[in-house]
Amino acid sequence: MKIEPRKILIIRLRAIGDVLLCTPIVRALRKKFPQAQIDFLTEKQPAEILKNNSYLSKIYVLPKHESVLSYCFVLKNIIENHYNWVLDFFGNPRSAWITWLTFSKLRMGYAHRFRKWAYTHPIPLNRIRRYQVEVNLKFLEFLKIPFDNFQLDFFLTSEEYSWGKKTIDQLNFGKFKIALNPTGSWPAKCWPLEYWEKLIFEINSHFKTRPILLWGPDTNWAIEFQKKMEDRLIIAPRTDLRQLASLIAQVQLLVGNDGAPQHIAQALGTRSLTIFGPTWGVSWTKPVDSRHQYLQEFLDCGPCDQTQCHFPTSVEQGEHSYQECLTRITPRRVLMAMEKMLNNSV
């Protein structure tokens, strides 16, 4: 574009990982337009990962629909800012309407059939499975803005980093500092808990290590899980999102389901091994970086991108069973992948 923008708004609502995957775009825009105001609109939880991001000028937090006055106040501020460019990386009906309401001269978003009307420059939908940062690059390609690399940006303060180091250093892991992430926003993404149990026994025996279990604020099952595993497992303290990231920064390897902690590990340079089921591993794993790997079984029913597996637990021979794409990935197979990654660690 010939006229440089003075004000740019980036929109990406909801998922923590998806917001983190937009940070290379933020960095590229800042390097191209060092004097511009670059703001980001997201929701409360993913806004936490954008804190201390020096490439951003301001972070808008869109409240829930129930907070009508607060919701309208945020929209009013956005509209009154008169953005030159608005880039909508979410593209659902709500973000499309917000983009349109800015009346910006350049409004970009994906060309979904019923929402492309909101954009002055709709971007063709991605038809090839590739890393999501590469998909987002279509915006920069159109704008003729150079791009440096796929590195995700998550900026911990020195105090946050020190808290994580102090916490981890006080724990008795054994030979390796291994973290496990059995949580997931979709039931279909979650490797079975009995597999995690078997993996913990394997880690204890093979690596002479007690792994640390990461868990979310509402997953009280973790305490019961620890009781069941007795002293074979360390349970992480209750943390907020940034404290969780500071713990991830201190371990040698994070093994987990597809979810935000895996993206955080990729941002912080912590080795990650991700177990994928219904979602595409190639879309959510940083390419050409041996520190970040994934395991996936491709069946004729997937990857389906479904939040629930619709197959039954008991089936006839030759038919698919519940979460078969995940159950085919055995604890032993995960252990062998872990061994290769840890042997290659510095």
C-alpha positions in Angstrom: 0.0 0.0 0.0 1.4 3.4 -0.9 -0.1 5.4 2.0 1.4 4.3 5.3 -1.2 3.7 8.0 -1.2 5.8 11.2 -3.5 3.4 13.1 -3.9 -0.3 12.7 -6.3 -2.6 14.6 -5.8 -6.4 14.7 -8.8 -8.5 15.8 -8.4 -12.1 17.0 -11.0 -13.2 19.6 -11.2 -16.3 21.8 -8.5 -19.0 21.7 -5.2 -18.3 23.5 -3.1 -20.3 21.0 -4.7 -18.5 18.0 -3.9 -15.1 19.5 -0.3 -16.2 20.2 -0.1 -17.3 16.5 -0.9 -13.7 15.5 2.2 -12.3 17.3 4.6 -12.7 14.3 2.2 -10.6 12.3 2.2 -7.9 15.0 6.0 -7.9 15.0 6.2 -7.6 11.2 3.8 -4.6 11.2 5.8 -2.9 13.9 9.0 -3.3 12.0 7.5 -1.9 8.8 5.6 0.9 10.6 7.6 1.9 13.7 5.7 5.1 14.3 2.2 3.6 13.8 -0.4 3.0 16.6 -0.9 -0.8 16.5 -3.7 -2.1 18.7 -5.2 -5.5 19.3 -8.7 -6.6 20.1 -9.3 -9.9 21.9 -11.0 -11.4 25.0 -9.9 -11.5 28.6 -7.9 -14.7 28.8 -5.9 -14.5 25.6 -5.2 -10.8 26.4 -2.9 -12.1 29.2 -0.4 -13.4 26.7 -0.2 -10.0 24.9 0.9 -8.2 28.1 4.4 -6.6 27.9 4.4 -7.0 24.1 6.3 -3.9 23.1 5.2 -4.2 19.5 1.6 -3.3 20.5 0.4 0.2 21.5 -2.9 -0.9 23.2 -4.9 -4.1 24.0 -8.7 -3.9 23.9 -10.4 -6.6 26.0 -13.9 -7.3 24.6 -16.2 -8.3 27.5 -18.9 -10.9 27.5 -22.3 -10.1 25.9 -23.9 -9.9 29.3 -21.8 -6.8 30.1 -23.7 -4.7 27.6 -22.5 -1.3 28.7 -18.9 -2.4 28.9 -19.2 -4.1 25.5 -20.6 -0.9 23.9 -17.9 1.2 25.6 -15.2 -0.8 24.0 -16.8 -0.6 20.6 -17.3 3.1 21.0 -13.6 3.6 21.7 -12.6 1.5 18.7 -14.9 3.3 16.3 -13.8 6.7 17.6 -10.1 5.8 17.0 -10.7 6.0 13.2 -8.3 3.2 12.3 -6.8 3.3 8.8 -6.4 -0.5 8.7 -8.4 -3.2 10.4 -7.2 -6.8 10.1 -9.7 -9.5 11.2 -7.9 -12.8 11.8 -11.0 -14.4 13.4 -13.7 -13.9 10.9 -16.8 -15.0 12.8 -20.0 -12.9 12.6 -19.1 -10.8 15.6 -15.6 -9.9 14.5 -16.9 -9.2 11.0 -19.5 -6.8 12.3 -16.9 -5.0 14.5 -14.6 -4.7 11.5 -17.4 -3.2 9.3 -18.4 -0.8 12.1 -15.0 0.8 12.0 -15.6 2.1 8.5 -11.9 1.9 7.9 -10.7 2.4 4.4 -8.9 -0.9 4.5 -10.7 -3.8 6.2 -9.2 -7.3 5.7 -10.6 -10.7 6.7 -11.1 -14.2 5.3 -13.6 -14.5 2.5 -16.2 -16.6 4.3 -19.3 -16.9 2.1 -21.7 -14.9 4.4 -19.2 -12.6 6.0 -16.9 -11.3 3.3 -19.2 -8.3 2.8 -17.7 -6.8 6.0 -14.3 -6.4 4.3 -12.9 -4.1 1.6 -10.2 -6.6 0.9 -11.4 -10.2 1.5 -8.6 -12.8 1.7 -9.2 -16.2 -0.1 -9.8 -19.0 2.4 -6.9 -21.3 2.9 -7.3 -24.6 1.1 -4.0 -26.2 1.9 -3.1 -27.6 5.4 -0.1 -25.5 6.6 1.1 -23.8 9.8 -1.4 -21.2 10.9 1.2 -18.4 10.9 1.8 -19.2 7.2 -2.0 -18.9 6.7 -2.0 -15.5 8.4 0.8 -14.4 6.2 -1.7 -13.9 3.3 -2.5 -10.6 4.9 1.1 -9.4 4.8 1.6 -10.7 1.3 -1.3 -8.6 0.1 0.0 -5.5 1.9 3.6 -6.2 0.6 5.0 -6.2 4.1 8.2 -8.3 4.7 8.1 -11.1 7.2 11.1 -12.4 9.2 10.4 -15.7 10.8 7.8 -17.9 12.6 8.9 -17.1 16.1 5.9 -16.5 18.5 6.2 -13.7 21.0 5.5 -14.2 24.6 7.3 -11.7 26.9 7.7 -12.7 30.5 8.9 -10.1 33.0 12.1 -10.8 35.0 9.9 -11.2 38.1 7.7 -13.7 36.4 10.6 -15.7 35.0 12.3 -15.7 38.5 9.1 -17.0 40.1 9.0 -19.9 37.7 12.6 -20.7 38.2 12.3 -20.6 42.0 9.2 -22.8 41.9 10.8 -25.4 39.6 14.1 -25.4 41.4 12.4 -26.4 44.7 10.9 -29.5 43.2 12.5 -32.9 43.1 12.1 -34.1 39.5 15.0 -36.5 39.2 17.1 -36.7 36.0 14.9 -34.6 33.7 12.5 -31.7 34.1 9.5 -33.0 32.2 6.0 -31.4 32.2 2.7 -33.0 31.2 -0.3 -31.2 29.9 -3.4 -33.6 29.9 -5.9 -30.7 29.6 -7.8 -29.7 26.5 -10.6 -27.3 25.5 -12.2 -30.1 23.4 -13.0 -33.6 24.8 -12.0 -35.0 21.4 -8.4 -33.6 21.8 -7.7 -35.3 25.1 -5.5 -38.4 25.1 -7.2 -40.8 27.5 -6.3 -40.4 31.2 -5.4 -44.1 31.5 -2.8 -43.5 28.8 -1.3 -40.6 30.8 -1.2 -42.9 33.8 0.8 -45.5 31.9 3.1 -42.8 30.5 3.9 -41.6 34.0 4.9 -45.1 35.1 7.1 -45.3 31.9 8.7 -42.0 32.7 9.4 -43.0 36.3 11.0 -46.2 35.2 12.8 -45.2 32.0 14.0 -41.7 32.8 14.2 -42.0 36.6 12.1 -38.8 36.7 8.9 -37.6 38.3 7.1 -35.3 35.8 5.1 -32.2 36.8 1.4 -32.1 36.0 0.2 -28.8 34.6 -3.5 -28.0 35.1 -6.0 -25.2 34.6 -7.8 -23.2 37.3 -11.0 -25.3 37.1 -9.6 -28.8 36.7 -9.9 -30.1 40.2 -9.5 -33.6 38.8 -5.7 -33.0 39.0 -5.6 -33.3 42.7 -7.4 -36.7 42.6 -5.2 -37.8 39.8 -2.1 -37.0 41.9 -3.6 -39.0 44.8 -4.0 -41.9 42.5 -0.4 -41.7 41.2 0.9 -41.1 44.7 4.6 -40.0 44.7 5.1 -40.8 41.0 3.9 -37.3 40.0 4.5 -33.7 41.0 1.4 -31.4 40.8 2.0 -27.8 39.7 0.7 -25.1 42.1 -2.5 -23.3 41.1 -1.4 -20.7 38.6 -2.7 -18.0 36.3 -1.8 -18.1 32.6 1.4 -16.1 32.9 2.6 -18.1 35.9 1.9 -21.3 33.9 4.1 -19.9 31.2 6.9 -19.1 33.6 6.8 -22.8 34.7 6.9 -24.0 31.1 9.9 -21.8 30.5 11.9 -23.8 33.1 11.3 -27.4 32.0 13.2 -29.4 29.4 10.2 -30.9 27.6 6.5 -30.4 27.6 4.3 -33.3 26.5 0.7 -32.6 26.0 -2.6 -32.5 24.1 -3.2 -29.9 21.4 -3.8 -26.7 23.4 -2.5 -23.3 24.6 0.4 -24.7 26.7 2.0 -26.3 23.6 1.9 -22.9 21.8 3.4 -21.2 24.8 6.2 -23.7 24.9 6.9 -22.9 21.2 7.0 -19.2 22.0 9.4 -19.6 25.0 11.7 -22.1 23.3 10.8 -25.1 25.5 10.9 -28.4 23.7 7.3 -29.7 23.0 5.8 -33.0 22.0 2.1 -32.7 21.1 -0.4 -35.6 20.8 -2.9 -34.8 18.0 -6.2 -36.4 17.4 -9.0 -34.6 15.5 -6.9 -31.5 14.7 -4.1 -31.2 12.2 -0.6 -31.3 13.7 1.0 -29.5 10.7 -1.3 -26.5 11.3 -0.4 -26.0 14.9 3.3 -27.0 15.2 6.2 -24.7 14.3 7.8 -26.1 11.1 11.5 -26.8 10.5 12.2 -26.7 14.2 13.2 -30.1 15.8 12.5 -28.7 19.3 8.8 -29.0 18.5 7.4 -32.3 17.3 4.0 -34.1 17.2 2.5 -37.5 17.0 -0.6 -38.2 14.9 -2.5 -41.1 13.4 -4.3 -40.5 10.2 -7.5 -42.5 9.8 -10.1 -42.3 7.0 -12.4 -40.4 9.3 -10.0 -37.6 10.1 -8.5 -35.3 11.1 -12.1 -34.3 11.5 -11.8 -31.1 13.5 -14.7 -32.2 15.6 -15.0 -31.2 19.3 -16.6 -34.6 20.2 -15.8 -38.1 18.9 -19.0 -39.7 17.6 -17.8 -43.2 17.5 -18.9 -45.7 20.2 -16.5 -47.2 22.8 -17.5 -50.8 21.8 -17.7 -51.6 18.1 -17.6 -54.5 15.7 -14.2 -55.6 14.2 -13.1 -53.3 11.4 -15.1 -50.3 12.5 -13.7 -47.2 14.2 -13.9 -47.0 18.0 -14.1 -43.9 20.3 -11.1 -41.6 19.9 -9.3 -44.3 17.9 -7.0 -41.6 16.3 -5.7 -41.0 19.9 -5.8 -44.5 21.3 -3.6 -45.7 18.5 -0.8 -43.5 19.9 0.5 -45.7 22.7 2.3 -44.5 25.8 5.3 -46.5 24.6 5.4 -44.6 21.4 5.2 -41.3 23.2 8.0 -42.4 25.5 10.3 -43.3 22.5 9.6 -39.9 20.9 10.4 -38.2 24.3 13.7 -40.1 24.5 14.9 -38.9 21.1 14.0 -35.3 22.0 15.7 -35.4 25.4 18.8 -37.0 24.0 19.1 -34.1 21.5 18.5 -31.4 24.2 21.3 -29.1 25.3 
